[in-house]
Amino acid sequence: MARWFNVAGPCRSALHYMLPATERLPDVMRLIQQQNYFVLHAPRQSGKTTAMLSLAQTLTASGQYAAALLSVEVGAPFSDDPERAELAILDSWRGASSWQLPTVLQPPPWPVAETGNRLGAALRAWAMASPQPLVLFLDEIDALQNHLLLSVLRQLRDGYPGRPHAFPASLALIGLRDVRDYQVASGGSERLTTASPFNIKVESLTLRNFRAEEVAALYAQHTADTGQQFTPAALTRAFTLTQGQPWLVNALARQAVEVIAPDPTQPIDVAVIDAARDRLIQRQDTHLDSLAERLREPRVRAVIEPLLAGLVPAELPADDLQFVQDLGLVRMDPQAGLVIANPIYAAVIPRMLTATTRAFLPMITPIWRTPEGRLDPARLLEAFLAFWRRHGQPLLGTTAYHEIAPHLVLLAFLDRVANGGGRVERESAVGRGRLDLRLEYGELVLPMEVKVWRDGEGDPKGEGLAQLERYLQGVGVTTGWLLIFDQRRGDTPIAERTRAEVATTPGGYQVTLIRA
């Protein structure tokens, strides 16, 4: 059977192109051999379940352990009914062990126990009945919340001294977050802020992204199976776009080889990879769509909002910065500092934040398109000014990210323009005080520098012209737009203060200055 790039559920080597997942967890065997309890947290669809299921199978096959991957997610709907939650979890565990383990290693009948002690009693009975040390990986632990979560953690801690003969010898909690970020509603906090209910953990591990050479090795499996080649430039482009995020790496390749270039005699080049990228951004599949839930969290917004605007945020707790990195939304770049995790996320996140704006965006006649299908910058400017004068003010209230509302409305407008045959590239970084945009439409490249004029600040025109000039030089064109959104408190309506004029950069470039 032909293999394929998997984008749903754990990978299976007989069906999917995959890399040995445990190579990204070099310390995990040492922790198991030392009979440790630990945490594995990483963003969604980064390979956690695949890695630990594969490891469990390897451990069991060695004849030295009885190892299984179990989930507690089925208990999540019963957070206010611990008895039903525990029974649902135990039923799930029996089903999972039945196909992962030989009969001799499967759990005995669960003992009778009181609510709040059923899971601990079951693990104790299983460990005592098993002829081999029991190793368990508990997946989706952070699906549980509040008192149910605390009860599960405390049952594990209570049984811990009995290992390895009367409790699992080694155990891992697997989820999106580290223990201190598990969601509870107690003590005036929405999260634990401490690891004390599971203070038996030795380490918190995370699963790193693929390296560039690993992306190439994964794609080489497809080449070996089908003969379809990835050009060296395409491999570089794929890694740049995804930064090795496993789901994106697979999803990009799937679009490339199954949709854009299904003929295996056609090489996968940069153009194919870029077309696959555009489809992912437009489709916003399950993985990408799930980011929207995270963007609404106040701790995430506090990091993402200034990042998109290129501003230095107010002081943030170190835990919050680490939390947003752990979610896989941002990363630390050695040169640029904190940035959006990868270019695909950088394109998808603003689209998510402008979903309401785009839904209520009025019909705009595409006067910017020439009869030959090219883009006319002068007519585009005319269309934008008319749009902003009429619709800018009401649309500013359609996004929860108020500090960058003008940026997001502009992006919604440009996405409408690009849908006719173009692309919008976005670049931002903390501390630059601006957002760089680039509208690509056929052969035309139109760079835009976006600045905001806030209360207590001077006119950003001079700084903006200098920044736009550097951007033009980097892109290799000689003209562009500088947009200054006046967010100072005042009574002048947007329609009256929105205007455009020709301006000159310090180096003599003739550009369009738009004040809105």
N, C-alpha and C positions, 0 to 999 in steps of 0.2 A: 504494500500500500504506500502511495506517495505521502511524504510528510509535508507539513505546512507550518507557517508561522502562527503561533497560538496567541490569541488575545482574550481568551476567556477561560478562567479556571487554571488549576495546576497543569504544568506540562508533563507529558508522558513521552519518553524517548522513542517509543515505537511509532508515535503519531506526529510528534512535533520536532522542529529544529530546536535544540536546547543545549546549553552549556552545563557542565557539572556545577550545580548551584552551591554546593558546600565549599567550593574553592573561594567563594566570597566570604566565608566564615572560618578563617583559619584556626581560631581558638576554640571552636565549639567542642571538638573531641577531647581536648584537655579538660574542659569543664565537666563533661560527662564522666570521664574516667575518674575525676576527683569527687564524684558524687555531689556535684553542686547544683543549686537551683539558680536560674538566671532568667533574664528578660531579653527577648529579641523584638525590637520595634523598628519599623521601616514603613515608608509610604505604601499606599494601596498598590497592588499589582507590581510589586518590585521583586517578587520571587520568594517571599517568605514561606508560603504554604508549599510550593514546589520543593524548596530546599529542605524543609523539615520532614516532608513526606518521604523524600528520597533518602534522607539521613536515617529515618526510622526503619525503612526497608533494609538499608545497609547494616544497621546495628542488629536487627533481628536475624538477617542472613548470616551474620558472623557466628551465630550460636552462643554468643556471650550475653545477650540482652533480649528482653521482650520489650520492644519499642513500638510506639504508635503515636500517630497524630490524631488528636481528639479536638472537638470544637465545643465551646460553651455558648455559641450564638443562639441556639434554640431557646435558651433561657431568657433572652433579652425581652421578649414581650411580656414576661411575668415578673418584672422588677418589683411589683407590689404584692406578689403572691409567691413567696419563697418556696412553698411546698410544691406547687406546680412547676416552678422553675427547676428545682432540683430533680424532680421526676423526669422532666423533659430532657435535661442534660444527661442523666443516667441512661435513658433510653437511646439517646444519640450515641453515647459512648459504646454501648453494647453493639449497636449496628456498625459503627466504624471499626471496632476491634474484630468483628466477625469476618470482614474481608481483608483486613491487614495482617492478621495473625493466624498461625495454625491453631487448631482446637486446643492443644495442650497449653498454649499461652494465653488463651482468652480468659476473661474474668469469670469467677464463679458467680452463682446467684448473688445478687446484691443483698447484703444483710438488712434486717429491719433496723431503722434508726429514726431518731426524732428529726423534725425539720430544723435546719441549721447545722446538722451534723451528718446528713446523708452522704454527701460527697466524700468527706473525710473517712467515714466508715467504709464506703465502697472501695476507696483507694487502699485502705489498710487491708481489707480482705483480699483484694487482688494481689497486692505485693506479697502477702503471706502465702498465697496459693501458688504463686508463679515459681517455676523451677529455675528461672533466670532473673537477675535483677531487673526491675521494672523501670523503664525510661519513658516519660510521657511529655508530649509537646501540646500544650493547651492553646488552641488557636482562637482568635477573635475574642480575647479576654476583655478588651475594652468595649465590646458590645454591651457588656453588663454595666449597670449603674447603681449608684446609691447603696442602700443597705444590702441588697443582694450581692453586689460586688464585694463589699467589705466582708460579708459572711464567707464568700468563697475564698478570699485571700486569707482570712483568719483560720479557716479549716485547713488550708494548706500549711500555714505556719504551725498550727497545733500538731499536725501529724509529722512534721519535719524531723523531730528527734528520733522517730522510729525507723528512719531509713537505714540500711537498704532492705531489711528483712520485713519490716512492718509498715513501710510506706515507700513510694517510688524512690529509687536510688538517686535519680536525677530528674529534674522537671524544669520545663521552660514555659514562660508565659509569652504568647506571641500576639502582637497587635500593632496598631498605628503609633501608640504613644508609650512613653516610659511610665513607670508606676506613678510617679508624682503627678502626672497629667490625667490619670484616670478620673472620670467624671463622677462626682458624688454631690449630694446636696446636704451637707452637714457642716456645722461649725462656722456658718456664714460664708462658706466658700463653695465654688462650683467644681472644685477639683481637690485631690488629696493634698497637693503641695508637699508631700512627704512620702517616703517609701516605707514608713513604719508598719503598715499592715502586712507588708511582705518584706520585712527587713532581713529575711533569710537569703535574699538574692545576693549572689557574689558579684555579678557583673550585669551591665546592660549593653547588649550588643546591637549593632545596626547592620543592615545588609547594604553594602555599597552598590553603586551603579556599575554597569559594565565599563571597562576601559576601552579605548579605541581599538586595541588589538583584539579584544574579545568580541566587539561588534563585527569586525572583519572575519573572525573565526566562525561566528554564528552564520553570517551570510555565506561563507564559504561552504557550509553544509548544503545550502540550496544549490550552489553552483555544482557541487559534487553529485547531487542527485539528478539535476536537470540539465546541466551544461550552461545554464544562463549565467553570464558573467556580470559582476559589479565592477565598474571601472574604479581605479584608485581614487579619482576625484569624487565619485559617488559615495565611496566608503567614508571619505573625509567629511563630506557634506552631511551624511546621515549621522555621524557622531556629533558634529557641530550642532545640528538641529535638535538632537535628543539629549546630548550630554550623557549618553549611556543609560538613560532611564529605561528599564527593561521592557515595560509595556509599550512605550513609544518606539523603541527599537524594533519590536516585533510588528507593531501596527503599521509603521512606516514601510517596512519591507512587504507586509501583506498587501497593502494598497499598491505598491510598486509592481510586484510580480503577478498579482491576481487581477488587478483592475487596470492599471495604466499600461503595463507591458506584459500581457499574459503569454505572448509568444516567446518561448525560451530562446529562440534564435536572436531576439532583440536584446542587446546589452542594456543593463541598468546604468544610465549615466546621470549626471547632475540634474538635467531637465526632468527626468522621470522621478527622481527623488523629490524635487521641488513640487512637481504636480501631485505627488503622494502627500506631501506636507500640506498643500492647499486643501486637499480632500479631508484630511484629518481635522483641520481647523474648521472647515465648514460643517462637517458632520457632528463634531463634539460628541463622540461616542461615550459609552458609559463611564470609562475612566476619566475622560476630560470633563464630562458633565458633573461628575462627583466633586470636582474642585469647587463648584459653586457653593456647596454646603459649607466648606471651610472658609470661603471668602467672607461669609456673613459673621463669623466669630469675631468679637471685638479684639481679641489678642492678635488675630491674623490681620484684621483691617489696620491696626496700629502700625504694622510693619509694611504691608503692601501699599497702602495709600501714599505715604511719602515716597516710597520707592518708585512708584509709577510716575510721580511728579518730579523726581530727581531732587527731593528735598532731604535735609537731615532731620530725622524725627526727633521729637522730644525724648527725654530719657526713658528708656524701656527696660524692664527687668530682664536680666540675662536669661532667665528661664523662658520668657516669651520669645526672645530671639531664637533660642535653641529649639523651642517648640515649633516655630514656623519652618525652620530648617529640617527638623525631624519629619514634618509633614511632606517634605519634598517640594515645597513651593518656592523656596529660595536657596541659594548656596553662596558660599564665600569664594569670590574670585581673587586669586593672588594679586592681580593688578587693579581691578575695578572695585573691590570690596563686595558688599552685599548686592546681589543681582537676582533677578528672577531665574529660576532653576535652569531653564533652557529656552531657546528661541520659540519653540512651539507653545510652551506655556505663556511666554511673553505676548504671543499673538492671541491665545485663547482667553486669558484672564480679562483683558479689556472687553472682549466680546461678551463674556459672561456678565461683566459689570454694566454693559450697555444693552442688555437684553430687553429691559423695559423701554429704554430710550428708542431702540430700533423698532420695537413693536408699535410705538406711537409716533414714529417719524412720519411726517406727512408725505404725500406723493410729491416727488420732485421731478420736474421735467428735465431730462438729461441734455440740456442745451450745450453742455461741454463737449459732446461727442460730435465730430465732424461727419459729413456724409460718408467719408471713407473709413469711418470707425476709429479715427485717431482722437486724442484728447486735445482740446484747445484750452490752454491755461487761462487766457483772458476771459473766455466764457465760463470757465470753472470759477474764477474769482467772482464774476457777476452773480453766478448761482449761489455761491456761499454767502456773499453779503446779503442777498435777498432772503436766503434761508435764515440767517442769524438774526436779522432785523425782525423778522416775523415770528420765528419759532424759538429763538435762543432762550429767552427768559423762562417760558413755561417748561421747556425740556430740561433746564438745569435742575429741576426738582424731581426728575425721574430716576436718579441714582442715589444710593445710600452713601456713596463716597463723595461727600459734599466738597471736600477740599480740592478735588480734581474734577468736579462736575464739568467745567468748560472743556477740559481735555477729552472727557468721555463723550460729550455731545459731538465734539469735532470728529472723534474717531467714528462715531455712528454715521455721521454724514459722509466721511471718506469711505467707509465700508460700502455705503450705498453707491458711491461713485465707482469703486473698484469692482463691484459686482458686474459691471458692464464689460469687464475684460482686463482688469488691473489687479494690483496687489498693494497693500499698505504694510510697510515695514516700520516697526517701532523700536526705539532704543531709549533706555533711561538708566540712570545709575544714581545712587545716593550722593548728595552733596553738589550735584551739578546745577540744581535749580532750574532745570528745563527738561523738556521732552523733545527728543528728535524723532521726526516722522519722515517717511519717504514714500511718496506715491509713485508707483511704477505702473505705467500704462503704455503697453507696446514698447516703442523705443524711447518714450519720454520718461525722464526721471525728474521729479519735482520734490526737492528737500524742503522741509518745514521745521522751523524752530518755534517752540511754543513756550511763552513766558506768562507769568501771572503777576499783576501789579496789585499788591496788597497794602492795607493801611499801614502807615508808618514807614513805607519804603519809597525810594526814589524811582523815577521813571526807568524801567529796565531796557529802554531802547538801545543805549550805547553798548551795554553788555550783550544784549541779544544780537545786535548786528555783528559784533566780533565773534560770537559763538556760531552764528549762522555761516559766517565766512569760513571758519575752520571746518564746519560740516560740509560746505560746498566743496572745499578742497579735498576732503576725504572721499567724497562721492565722485568727484571728477566732473562737476558741472559748474556753470557760472552764474546761475540765478536760482532764486527760491523765494519762499515766504517766511517772514517773521510775524508771528501772531502774538499780540499782547492782549491778554484778557484782563480788563480792568475790574478787579474785585473789591475796590475800595468802596466803603459805604458812601452812598450819595443818592441824589434824587434823579439824576439824568437817566432817562430810559435807555435801554440797550439800542433801540432803533435809532436814537439820536447820536449816540457816541460811536456807532459802528461805521467805520470808514476805511479806505485804503489809499495809499500814496506810494510813490516811488522813493526809495531810500538808497543810500550808498554805504557800503561797508567800509571799514578802515582801509582795505586793500583795493577799493575801487569797483567792487562788484555792484551791479545794479540789481536791486531786489525789490520785492513788494512788501511794504509794511502794512499790516492789518491791525487796527485797533478795534476791539470789540468789548 
